[in-house]
Amino acid sequence: MEYDSPLLSVVVIGLNEQDRLRESLEAVFAQRPRGYEIEVLYVDSGSTDRSVEIAGAVPGVEVLHLTGGRPSAARARNVGLRRARGEFVQLIDGDSVIQHGWFDRALEILNAQPDASCVFGRCSEMFPDQSIYMKVCGFDWLGPEGDRRYCGGNAMWRLSTVAKHGYFDERIRSGEEPELCYRVRHSGGRIICIDVPMVKHDLGMRHFSQYWARAINVGRGVASIALRFCHETERLWLREMIVNFLEPVIWIALLATGWSIFDANAGLAILVIWWLLRAVQISYSARRLRMGVVEGIIYGLHCQFVRLPLAIGQLTTLLDLHGIR
């Protein structure tokens, strides 16, 4: 098909996202940028709910299917990217909804700055008060504007740059976005964050088991990226991986020391004091993210506790790498 105006490609990926998918797809058409035509590609990773039916019922959406092998975000995005025809492509997760004005602002930057390879903006949770897990994980989306080391799954890319670098690495099941960003940056491209609302995101995390499983998966991604680049000049996520291992060791040492010198209650008290001090430190460091004091403390406690499942995820990756597990 020939277009009279420049074309923006939009790739939406999903797996059992029926609750949010229609809103996500329809928002793309509702927010069509000025002076652009759009093509919308929905890539389904084998949903067993009504996702495919819902996507097919939205006019203008082309439905693609991920077939063969284990589904992953990297594989699904690559299916859409290889079909996309626009100069720029917006990647959207099926649980996210594009916000008003985002397309126009992102395209303005990509058109004005040839070295800009990727632009992303603010991601916020739709329902942060539905659970403490959604609230604290929603803080993870916050960050300063400017040049960044990596983006998340929701971002607008220059398609030629993604193709030049071989798309997302499908061997990585978590952390594929930072890995691609690393390759792009070290070839002269820029990853830019702007202070503009980009998407509303529905994490849908209402149970501790979901929080724990997500953190383990993130830990696997941290280890994969850290090990991949540990011998490079920029050792992406190596420090984070070490800290994630070190913190739980410190907890055990503090607990054991207090217990051996005094009793179990003293050991627990020392551990709680340590957590609170670290939470205050993290809260102070995160003040630029415009959190309140209470929110900052809650976020600091989350950053402390989540080290444990992150470390477990990292450990499973190391064991898998050496064929032990």
C-alpha positions as CSV (number, residue, x, y, z in Angstrom):
1,M,0.0,0.0,0.0
2,E,1.3,3.5,-0.9
3,Y,0.7,6.3,1.6
4,D,0.4,10.0,0.8
5,S,2.0,11.0,4.2
6,P,4.9,9.6,6.2
7,L,4.2,6.4,7.9
8,L,4.5,5.6,11.6
9,S,4.5,1.9,12.4
10,V,3.1,0.7,15.7
11,V,3.9,-2.8,17.0
12,V,1.8,-4.0,19.9
13,I,2.7,-7.3,21.6
14,G,0.5,-9.4,23.9
15,L,-0.1,-12.7,25.6
16,N,-3.5,-13.1,27.3
17,E,-4.1,-9.3,27.5
18,Q,-7.8,-9.3,26.8
19,D,-8.7,-7.0,29.7
20,R,-6.6,-4.1,28.3
21,L,-5.9,-4.9,24.7
22,R,-8.9,-3.1,23.0
23,E,-8.2,0.1,24.9
24,S,-4.5,-0.2,24.0
25,L,-5.1,-0.6,20.3
26,E,-7.9,1.9,20.0
27,A,-5.8,4.5,21.8
28,V,-3.2,4.3,19.0
29,F,-5.7,5.4,16.4
30,A,-7.2,8.0,18.7
31,Q,-3.8,9.6,19.1
32,R,-2.6,9.5,15.5
33,P,0.1,12.1,15.0
34,R,-0.3,15.1,12.8
35,G,0.8,14.6,9.3
36,Y,1.3,10.9,9.6
37,E,-0.4,7.7,8.5
38,I,-0.1,4.8,10.8
39,E,0.0,1.1,10.5
40,V,-0.8,-1.0,13.6
41,L,0.6,-4.5,13.9
42,Y,-0.5,-6.7,16.8
43,V,1.7,-9.7,17.5
44,D,0.1,-12.4,19.6
45,S,2.3,-14.8,21.5
46,G,-0.2,-17.7,21.8
47,S,-3.0,-16.3,23.9
48,T,-5.6,-18.7,25.2
49,D,-8.1,-15.9,26.0
50,R,-9.9,-13.6,23.6
51,S,-6.9,-11.4,22.7
52,V,-6.7,-12.4,19.0
53,E,-10.5,-12.0,18.6
54,I,-10.4,-8.6,20.2
55,A,-7.4,-7.4,18.1
56,G,-9.0,-8.6,14.9
57,A,-12.2,-6.7,15.6
58,V,-10.4,-3.4,15.8
59,P,-10.5,-1.8,12.3
60,G,-7.0,-1.2,10.8
61,V,-5.1,-3.7,13.0
62,E,-3.1,-6.4,11.3
63,V,-2.8,-9.5,13.5
64,L,0.4,-11.5,13.4
65,H,1.2,-14.7,15.3
66,L,4.3,-15.8,17.0
67,T,4.8,-19.5,16.1
68,G,7.4,-22.1,17.1
69,G,9.6,-22.1,20.1
70,R,9.1,-20.5,23.5
71,P,7.3,-17.1,23.4
72,S,9.2,-14.0,24.5
73,A,8.9,-10.3,24.2
74,A,12.0,-10.1,22.1
75,R,10.7,-12.7,19.5
76,A,7.3,-11.0,19.4
77,R,8.7,-7.5,18.8
78,N,11.0,-8.8,16.1
79,V,8.1,-10.3,14.2
80,G,6.4,-6.9,14.2
81,L,9.6,-5.0,13.5
82,R,10.4,-7.1,10.4
83,R,6.9,-6.5,9.0
84,A,6.9,-2.7,9.8
85,R,7.4,-0.2,6.9
86,G,7.5,3.1,8.7
87,E,10.7,5.1,9.2
88,F,9.9,5.1,12.9
89,V,8.2,2.4,15.0
90,Q,6.4,2.7,18.3
91,L,6.7,-0.4,20.5
92,I,3.8,-0.9,22.9
93,D,3.0,-3.7,25.4
94,G,-0.5,-4.9,25.3
95,D,-1.2,-3.8,28.8
96,S,-0.2,-0.2,28.1
97,V,-2.2,2.7,26.7
98,I,-0.6,5.6,24.6
99,Q,-1.2,9.0,26.1
100,H,-2.3,12.2,24.3
101,G,0.5,14.1,22.5
102,W,3.1,11.5,22.9
103,F,3.4,10.6,19.2
104,D,3.8,14.2,18.1
105,R,6.5,15.0,20.6
106,A,8.5,11.8,20.1
107,L,8.4,12.2,16.3
108,E,9.5,15.8,16.6
109,I,12.7,14.8,18.4
110,L,13.5,11.9,16.1
111,N,13.1,14.0,13.1
112,A,15.1,16.9,14.5
113,Q,18.0,14.8,15.9
114,P,19.5,12.3,13.5
115,D,21.6,10.7,16.2
116,A,18.5,10.0,18.3
117,S,17.8,6.2,17.9
118,C,15.1,5.8,20.5
119,V,12.8,8.2,22.5
120,F,10.7,7.3,25.5
121,G,8.7,9.2,28.0
122,R,6.9,8.8,31.3
123,C,5.2,5.5,32.1
124,S,2.8,5.5,35.0
125,E,0.6,2.9,36.6
126,M,-3.1,3.1,36.0
127,F,-4.1,1.7,39.4
128,P,-1.3,2.2,41.8
129,D,-3.6,2.1,44.8
130,Q,-5.0,-1.4,44.0
131,S,-2.1,-3.1,45.7
132,I,1.1,-2.1,47.5
133,Y,3.0,-4.2,44.8
134,M,1.7,-2.1,42.0
135,K,2.5,1.1,43.9
136,V,6.1,0.3,44.6
137,C,6.8,-1.3,41.2
138,G,5.3,1.8,39.6
139,F,8.1,3.9,41.2
140,D,10.5,1.8,39.1
141,W,9.2,3.6,36.0
142,L,10.4,7.0,37.3
143,G,13.6,8.5,36.1
144,P,15.3,11.8,35.0
145,E,15.0,13.1,31.5
146,G,17.9,13.3,29.1
147,D,20.3,10.7,27.6
148,R,19.8,7.3,29.3
149,R,21.6,4.0,29.1
150,Y,18.5,2.0,28.2
151,C,14.7,2.1,27.8
152,G,11.9,-0.3,28.5
153,G,9.5,-2.1,26.3
154,N,7.4,0.9,25.5
155,A,9.5,3.2,23.3
156,M,9.7,4.8,19.8
157,W,12.6,3.6,17.7
158,R,14.2,4.6,14.4
159,L,13.5,1.4,12.5
160,S,16.7,1.6,10.4
161,T,18.8,1.6,13.5
162,V,17.0,-1.5,15.0
163,A,17.4,-3.4,11.7
164,K,21.1,-2.3,11.4
165,H,21.8,-3.9,14.8
166,G,20.0,-7.1,14.1
167,Y,16.8,-6.4,16.1
168,F,16.3,-7.7,19.6
169,D,18.5,-10.6,20.7
170,E,16.0,-13.5,21.0
171,R,18.3,-15.5,23.2
172,I,17.5,-13.1,26.0
173,R,14.3,-13.7,27.9
174,S,14.5,-10.6,30.1
175,G,16.6,-7.5,29.6
176,E,16.4,-7.5,25.8
177,E,15.8,-3.7,25.7
178,P,18.9,-2.7,27.6
179,E,21.0,-5.2,25.5
180,L,19.9,-3.6,22.2
181,C,20.3,-0.1,23.7
182,Y,23.9,-1.0,24.7
183,R,24.8,-2.0,21.1
184,V,23.1,1.1,19.7
185,R,24.8,3.5,22.1
186,H,28.2,2.0,21.5
187,S,27.7,2.6,17.8
188,G,26.9,6.3,18.3
189,G,23.1,6.3,18.8
190,R,21.3,8.0,21.6
191,I,18.6,6.8,23.9
192,I,16.6,9.8,25.0
193,C,14.1,10.1,27.8
194,I,11.7,13.1,27.7
195,D,9.5,14.5,30.4
196,V,6.2,13.8,28.5
197,P,3.5,11.2,29.4
198,M,4.0,8.2,27.1
199,V,1.8,5.4,28.4
200,K,-0.5,4.4,31.2
201,H,0.5,0.8,32.3
202,D,-1.6,-1.8,34.0
203,L,0.8,-4.1,35.9
204,G,-2.0,-6.1,37.2
205,M,0.0,-7.2,40.2
206,R,-2.2,-7.9,43.2
207,H,-0.6,-10.8,44.9
208,F,2.8,-11.3,46.6
209,S,3.5,-14.4,44.4
210,Q,3.3,-12.1,41.3
211,Y,5.6,-9.6,42.9
212,W,8.1,-12.3,43.8
213,A,8.0,-14.0,40.3
214,R,8.5,-10.7,38.5
215,A,11.5,-9.9,40.6
216,I,13.1,-13.3,40.0
217,N,12.6,-12.8,36.2
218,V,14.2,-9.3,36.4
219,G,17.1,-10.9,38.3
220,R,17.6,-13.3,35.5
221,G,17.7,-10.4,33.1
222,V,20.2,-8.5,35.2
223,A,22.6,-11.5,35.3
224,S,22.2,-12.1,31.6
225,I,23.2,-8.6,30.7
226,A,25.9,-8.3,33.4
227,L,27.6,-11.4,32.2
228,R,27.4,-10.5,28.6
229,F,29.2,-7.1,29.0
230,C,31.4,-7.9,32.1
231,H,34.6,-7.7,30.0
232,E,33.6,-4.5,28.1
233,T,34.6,-1.0,29.0
234,E,31.0,-0.3,30.2
235,R,30.1,-3.2,32.4
236,L,26.3,-2.7,32.2
237,W,24.5,-4.0,35.3
238,L,27.6,-5.7,36.7
239,R,27.6,-3.5,39.8
240,E,23.8,-4.0,40.2
241,M,24.3,-7.8,40.1
242,I,27.0,-7.7,42.7
243,V,25.0,-5.5,45.0
244,N,22.0,-7.8,44.6
245,F,24.1,-10.7,45.9
246,L,25.9,-8.7,48.6
247,E,22.9,-7.1,50.3
248,P,21.3,-10.5,51.4
249,V,24.7,-11.6,52.6
250,I,24.9,-8.5,54.8
251,W,21.4,-9.2,56.2
252,I,22.4,-12.7,57.2
253,A,25.6,-11.4,58.8
254,L,23.8,-8.7,60.8
255,L,21.1,-11.1,61.9
256,A,23.7,-13.8,62.9
257,T,25.9,-11.2,64.7
258,G,23.1,-9.8,66.8
259,W,21.8,-13.3,67.6
260,S,25.1,-14.6,68.7
261,I,26.0,-11.6,70.8
262,F,22.6,-11.0,72.3
263,D,19.5,-13.0,71.1
264,A,17.2,-13.5,68.1
265,N,15.2,-10.4,68.9
266,A,18.3,-8.3,69.0
267,G,19.4,-9.7,65.7
268,L,16.1,-8.9,64.1
269,A,16.2,-5.4,65.6
270,I,19.6,-4.7,64.1
271,L,18.4,-6.0,60.7
272,V,15.3,-3.7,60.8
273,I,17.4,-0.7,61.7
274,W,19.7,-1.5,58.8
275,W,16.7,-1.7,56.4
276,L,15.3,1.6,57.6
277,L,18.7,3.3,57.3
278,R,19.1,2.0,53.7
279,A,15.5,2.9,52.9
280,V,16.1,6.5,54.1
281,Q,19.3,6.6,52.0
282,I,17.5,5.4,48.9
283,S,14.7,7.8,49.5
284,Y,17.1,10.7,49.7
285,S,18.8,9.6,46.5
286,A,15.4,9.3,44.7
287,R,14.2,12.8,45.8
288,R,14.8,14.1,42.2
289,L,12.0,11.7,41.1
290,R,9.5,14.0,43.0
291,M,8.4,11.4,45.6
292,G,7.0,12.4,48.9
293,V,8.9,11.4,52.1
294,V,6.6,8.5,52.9
295,E,6.6,7.3,49.3
296,G,10.3,7.5,49.3
297,I,10.6,5.4,52.4
298,I,8.2,2.8,51.0
299,Y,10.2,2.7,47.8
300,G,13.4,2.4,49.7
301,L,12.1,-0.6,51.6
302,H,10.9,-2.2,48.4
303,C,14.4,-1.6,46.9
304,Q,15.9,-3.4,49.9
305,F,13.5,-6.4,50.1
306,V,13.5,-7.0,46.3
307,R,17.2,-7.8,46.4
308,L,16.4,-11.3,47.7
309,P,14.3,-12.5,44.7
310,L,16.6,-10.6,42.4
311,A,19.6,-12.5,43.8
312,I,17.7,-15.8,43.4
313,G,16.9,-15.0,39.7
314,Q,20.6,-14.1,39.2
315,L,21.7,-17.4,40.8
316,T,19.4,-19.5,38.6
317,T,20.9,-17.8,35.5
318,L,24.4,-18.6,36.8
319,L,23.5,-22.2,37.5
320,D,21.8,-22.6,34.1
321,L,24.9,-21.2,32.5
322,H,27.1,-23.9,34.1
323,G,24.6,-26.7,33.5
324,I,24.1,-27.2,37.2
325,R,20.3,-26.7,37.4
